Amino acid sequence: MKGFLTLCSIFLAFLNVCFPAAADEKEIADTLERVIISAEKSPIAYTGLKRLDRKELIAGTAVLGTPDVIKVLQNISGVASGMELMSGLYVHGGDGSDNLFLLDGVPLFQVSHLAGLFSSFNTDIIQSADFYKSGFPARYGGKLSSVVDITTMDGSMEKFGGSVSIGLIDGRINLNGPIVKNKLSYNVAIRRSWLDAIIAPILAFNNSGSDTKGGYALFDSDVNLAYSPTQSDKINFRFFAGTDHFSYSKITQEKYYGKEIYDAESGVKTNMKWGNIAASSSWNHIFSQRLALSAMLYYSKGYSDISDWQKSNDFSDDVLTSGTFTETSASSANAAGIKSALVMSFKHHNLSAGIEYRSSWYNPSHTKVKTRGEEIMTDSGSGKYLSHEVSAFAEDEITYGPFSLTAGLRLDGYFADGAAYFRPQPRLAASYNITDDIIAKASYEAMSQYAHLLSSIYIDLPTNIWMPSTSIVKPSDSHQATAGIYARISKNWHVDASGYYRSIRNCLIYSGSGSLFPPIDKWEEEFISGKGRSYGAELEVKYLSGKFLGSAAYTLSWSERKFDELHSNWFRDRFDNRHKLTLTASYRITENIDINATWNFHSGNRVTVPEHIVNRPGTGTKFLFSEPYNAKMPDYHRLDLSCNIHKKTKRGNESIWNISIYNAYCRMNPILMRTTINLENKPVATVYSLVPIIPSFSYTLKF
């Protein structure tokens, strides 16, 4: 993996060149596609729903010139972002692998690029995003902590249109329009980075007598076809592909003079390719204003293919002996399913019911080949795992005057080789309008998760592998209760306050012995089972006026784990950020210019550091810890700024310049902590910071 580490070094070197002053200082789950009903409940009635429209997604700071839906969600109360710059979501004490990501109802396994620097969702084609952190409707299942349900846009049925965007490291193009007017339309969005064009000259400059090549590129494509044969029917065909490709090689040609003259090469070659493919066909039929039916057939695949080759030479006794080491890892997680839902709307009731079937299969493999002269040593492993899930749900949204109640039940049957699990998951949400301006609300839900992520570090790397529940590794179960109140204090001021408590049964930690590549043959033995709990309070205050929009979101939370194999008592989780505060402001200076600011603060992430050192003869040095994650890193805070300038071209098209500054006052926030031993034989912890101020821009032309 030297090549991957080299890429990280190149990226940091790039930051050092651009910002020298500053440099000195992280699936198998699914849902039923939404159906239009005649009386949709207000989002205020849901305890944990955040609905983002297209305008909110593209506003604000675009890191490196690319707007990102996941980074918008990181600003919401109750959500921890994890590592600096990464697209992690740690919701209500979750571990980051327990979020359900849906693209038009299809689950995605791989949802980020470049170790999580960007998400795989192209905002050019996104219509809206529903984010649930509690109050989950019964149609959702398969994950524990949150639901990110993204809906993309259909193409215009009447006229051709689109946009072209150029950012700091990538370019995007979106085209849409009618194929058959008022009947058939298309919408295509493509995103491609040009980091490979930046990396190549840097590698050439640092050649140092070796043949050095490398590059990185990300590519996304979304294709939507919408067909309306009648006013009551709509058929969609959708395809998504997101791919990352990284390559690096450094080869040195050498000549050895001994008993013979030898020409030999040595060096490293690394090649990685990973991503996600999703395809679906859906049909929606409206029988009447009160009755609608939806059905979908889909396929989703997350995959990775990695190879690492190293060659070295030993010149002893004037004889050349060459040795090579080759390591390859390939894995894929696949899901294919069919589902259908029926929605009926009455005066006081909105009834919905649905069924679904999903088949999932996993194919991991790992091979190591070591040669020295004529000697060859091989170590390989592979597996194939198949699971089936059958689910049914029913839900009723009841409204009588100021009172609303949503009662639902989801039933899951999970079957794998030698394992069968049945999980009833009740869902209950209620709201009561105390006055026209004050609403009390509460919810309870049970959730279960059947797929587990094998990852030894908190970064979304292609070496991470999804695996199913088995007779040894059981599903994880979560129970959560939430209660809150929403108040409209005045025309401009809105307040939303809530509290939650959540427990997790069979909470899993993957020990993995610190290896970057998880072992294929004994992965079930590497999971440690325990319990988890999280609780806290959330407060959001909004001020809305004509030109100015402002909000403050505060979270007070606790996230704890108990694993008897690690520690006898409850201990704080890695992302147990006690306090989190996000301040946002947006001001429209003129009709064509708006400015935005976001300030983030949260208590520092937790790390494990040795507290004592014991030196015993014959046993060496032993480190002693009071508990896992026993130390807190310095608190995190940063300010992001952006400005959008809208103009009209001579042809009447709209153009938008976005200028963004990430970490405006260059706060060198800690990313990791390393412990060393000083001369007095005591542990010393050192914090490392890597991300300085990052200005960026993007230009978008709409037509």
Disulfide bonds with the S-S distance in Angstrom:
none
